[in-house]
Amino acid sequence: MDFEFAKEQKDIARAAREFAEKEFADRAEEFDRDETFDEAIFKKAAALGFIGLFIDEKYGGAGLGITEQCILQEEFSAVDLGVNVAITTASFGAEAIQQYGTEEQKQKYLPPVTKGELILGSAFTEPDAGSDLAAATTSAIRDGDELVINGPKMFISNGTRADVLLCFLLTDPENPNRHRRHSMVIVETGRQGYEANKLHGKLGVRASDTAEVSFNDVRVPCSNLLGEWGAGFAEAMYCFNFNRLGIAAQAVGLMRACITESVRYAKKRMIGGASLASYQATQFKLADMYTWMRAAKNLLYDAAWRIDQGKTDHALVAAAKAFSGQMAVRCADMALQLHGGYGYLADYKVNRIYRDAKITEIYEGTTEIEKLIIAKSLLV
Ligand SMILES: Cc1cc2nc3c(=O)[nH]c(=O)nc-3n(C[C@H](O)[C@H](O)[C@H](O)COP(=O)(O)OP(=O)(O)OC[C@H]3O[C@@H](n4cnc5c(N)ncnc54)[C@H](O)[C@@H]3O)c2cc1C
């Protein structure tokens, strides 16, 4: 048993940290305020090989695993979560294409993703179907050798920016098994009938593009089916295990940022003739944050390592996601409290972290849904 990252993993962490500090640390506040992002940063990230670390070398990736993808997300998120989301969601769905795609689909989509020439997104959520994914009604109906897609999707990352969306669609509504009613379909967003509207006014991750999208008689060839007809639900679960750990990594990165900001502030803030750091109540806060961060980190990389070994532990993935999300929110609250009134101002990074943290409890499965998964595994 070895709890150390390998040299290559430490190198990725260092390179990601340096990139984030140099390219977006100073611009994160602007992106957050204006709900914008500079695509040049994404292009640079792609040129340095940060997109698709987990994609096979045969398709232009680094041929590494989810562990390395989490290391990257942790480092980027420690600098800014919104920018991390803007960069790393560009390969959101590549894990599914790699796992379930035909050779032709892999050759077509994966190499341009790794080069930053093609932006992906994954569309599962609908206005009336979020946690209960099997209730999704946006449909694909066969018409000759084409699929005709109709319906809305909600909260889609990269909805206005993506070239290709992986869509979870109702294809067999009469199937008595509600987990066999859907299929995954690759949809190019340039097709007629696709519409996306950016959602404004998000609490956090404001550098990232989130959109409501609709499909109005969008036609794709049947060869755009990803994986097996009717197996969309199981395929989605594969994607969720992968991406939930990405969110846990985001939460760990945020917790690290809470500690860094709190230590810096506590050392320099003078209260009653002594530094804020000298008070035991402050030290207890720092100790709690550190302990929660390390516990979350251990859960995260334990779960990631198991996936990379081909021994996916669904309950452990859910535990990593639920715990890290809750602890990120708690750390952010503590860090802001420690900053007093200054933390309430947008000029302080803890203000942004406080707003950003909440999303780690919501997307890719809410804390409640993760807990249901854990409980189900205990109650078999
Ligand atoms: C910024 C952002 C980016 C996103 N990006 C994407 C994306 O790229 N692709 C995508 O498909 N989706 C995306 N989402 C959607 C996200 O995954 C969903 O919002 C999330 O899964 C929750 O679904 P919902 O919003 O419909 O909430 P609901 O499912 O309506 O849940 C509402 C509340 O009920 C609770 N709840 C639900 N079921 C149960 C139950 N059985 N028992 C107890 N409590 C329950 C939930 O935990 C929650 O607290 C994004 C969302 C946001 C905000």
The ligand as an SDF file (V2000), in Angstrom:
LIG
                    3D

 53 58  0  0  0  0  0  0  0  0999 V2000
  -24.0160   24.8960  -13.0550 C   0  0  0  0  0  0  0  0  0  0  0  0
  -24.6560   23.5900  -13.4280 C   0  0  0  0  0  0  0  0  0  0  0  0
  -24.1010   22.8010  -14.4150 C   0  0  0  0  0  0  0  0  0  0  0  0
  -24.7290   21.6140  -14.7900 C   0  0  0  0  0  0  0  0  0  0  0  0
  -24.2140   20.8810  -15.8420 N   0  0  0  0  0  0  0  0  0  0  0  0
  -24.9160   19.8320  -16.3130 C   0  0  0  0  0  0  0  0  0  0  0  0
  -24.5230   19.1750  -17.5210 C   0  0  0  0  0  0  0  0  0  0  0  0
  -23.5100   19.5280  -18.1490 O   0  0  0  0  0  0  0  0  0  0  0  0
  -25.2790   18.1500  -17.9810 N   0  0  0  0  0  0  0  0  0  0  0  0
  -26.3980   17.7430  -17.3340 C   0  0  0  0  0  0  0  0  0  0  0  0
  -27.0420   16.8120  -17.7960 O   0  0  0  0  0  0  0  0  0  0  0  0
  -26.8160   18.3440  -16.1810 N   0  0  0  0  0  0  0  0  0  0  0  0
  -26.1030   19.3750  -15.6740 C   0  0  0  0  0  0  0  0  0  0  0  0
  -26.5150   20.0110  -14.5200 N   0  0  0  0  0  0  0  0  0  0  0  0
  -27.7420   19.5650  -13.8680 C   0  0  0  0  0  0  0  0  0  0  0  0
  -27.5090   18.8820  -12.5070 C   0  0  0  0  0  0  0  0  0  0  0  0
  -26.8700   17.6660  -12.6910 O   0  0  0  0  0  0  0  0  0  0  0  0
  -28.8840   18.7620  -11.8300 C   0  0  0  0  0  0  0  0  0  0  0  0
  -29.2640   20.0780  -11.4370 O   0  0  0  0  0  0  0  0  0  0  0  0
  -28.8830   17.8410  -10.6250 C   0  0  0  0  0  0  0  0  0  0  0  0
  -28.6840   16.5050  -11.0430 O   0  0  0  0  0  0  0  0  0  0  0  0
  -30.1680   17.9240   -9.8060 C   0  0  0  0  0  0  0  0  0  0  0  0
  -31.2890   17.8120  -10.6070 O   0  0  0  0  0  0  0  0  0  0  0  0
  -32.4820   18.8990  -10.4610 P   0  0  0  0  0  0  0  0  0  0  0  0
  -31.8490   20.2450  -10.5630 O   0  0  0  0  0  0  0  0  0  0  0  0
  -33.5310   18.5600  -11.4290 O   0  0  0  0  0  0  0  0  0  0  0  0
  -32.9910   18.7340   -8.9840 O   0  0  0  0  0  0  0  0  0  0  0  0
  -34.1330   17.7040   -8.4780 P   0  0  0  0  0  0  0  0  0  0  0  0
  -33.8550   16.3590   -9.0090 O   0  0  0  0  0  0  0  0  0  0  0  0
  -35.4660   18.3130   -8.7450 O   0  0  0  0  0  0  0  0  0  0  0  0
  -33.8640   17.7300   -6.9070 O   0  0  0  0  0  0  0  0  0  0  0  0
  -34.3830   18.7280   -6.0270 C   0  0  0  0  0  0  0  0  0  0  0  0
  -34.0300   18.3150   -4.6100 C   0  0  0  0  0  0  0  0  0  0  0  0
  -34.6840   17.0900   -4.3150 O   0  0  0  0  0  0  0  0  0  0  0  0
  -33.7380   16.1490   -3.8200 C   0  0  0  0  0  0  0  0  0  0  0  0
  -34.1400   14.8040   -4.2150 N   0  0  0  0  0  0  0  0  0  0  0  0
  -34.3510   14.3350   -5.4580 C   0  0  0  0  0  0  0  0  0  0  0  0
  -34.6910   13.0420   -5.4290 N   0  0  0  0  0  0  0  0  0  0  0  0
  -34.7040   12.6830   -4.1170 C   0  0  0  0  0  0  0  0  0  0  0  0
  -34.9750   11.4700   -3.4340 C   0  0  0  0  0  0  0  0  0  0  0  0
  -35.3060   10.3490   -4.0860 N   0  0  0  0  0  0  0  0  0  0  0  0
  -34.8800   11.4760   -2.0870 N   0  0  0  0  0  0  0  0  0  0  0  0
  -34.5380   12.5940   -1.4050 C   0  0  0  0  0  0  0  0  0  0  0  0
  -34.2690   13.7620   -1.9940 N   0  0  0  0  0  0  0  0  0  0  0  0
  -34.3420   13.8110   -3.3460 C   0  0  0  0  0  0  0  0  0  0  0  0
  -32.4210   16.5600   -4.4630 C   0  0  0  0  0  0  0  0  0  0  0  0
  -31.3250   16.0300   -3.7500 O   0  0  0  0  0  0  0  0  0  0  0  0
  -32.5370   18.0610   -4.3890 C   0  0  0  0  0  0  0  0  0  0  0  0
  -32.1410   18.5060   -3.1280 O   0  0  0  0  0  0  0  0  0  0  0  0
  -25.8870   21.1970  -14.1180 C   0  0  0  0  0  0  0  0  0  0  0  0
  -26.4310   21.9870  -13.1010 C   0  0  0  0  0  0  0  0  0  0  0  0
  -25.8560   23.1780  -12.7680 C   0  0  0  0  0  0  0  0  0  0  0  0
  -26.5080   24.0250  -11.7070 C   0  0  0  0  0  0  0  0  0  0  0  0
  1  2  1  0
  2  3  1  0
  2 52  2  0
  3  4  2  0
  4  5  1  0
  4 50  1  0
  5  6  2  0
  6  7  1  0
  6 13  1  0
  7  8  2  0
  7  9  1  0
  9 10  1  0
 10 11  2  0
 10 12  1  0
 12 13  2  0
 13 14  1  0
 14 15  1  0
 14 50  1  0
 15 16  1  0
 16 17  1  0
 16 18  1  0
 18 19  1  0
 18 20  1  0
 20 21  1  0
 20 22  1  0
 22 23  1  0
 23 24  1  0
 24 25  2  0
 24 26  1  0
 24 27  1  0
 27 28  1  0
 28 29  2  0
 28 30  1  0
 28 31  1  0
 31 32  1  0
 32 33  1  0
 33 34  1  0
 33 48  1  0
 34 35  1  0
 35 36  1  0
 35 46  1  0
 36 37  1  0
 36 45  1  0
 37 38  2  0
 38 39  1  0
 39 40  1  0
 39 45  2  0
 40 41  1  0
 40 42  2  0
 42 43  1  0
 43 44  2  0
 44 45  1  0
 46 47  1  0
 46 48  1  0
 48 49  1  0
 50 51  2  0
 51 52  1  0
 52 53  1  0
M  END
$$$$
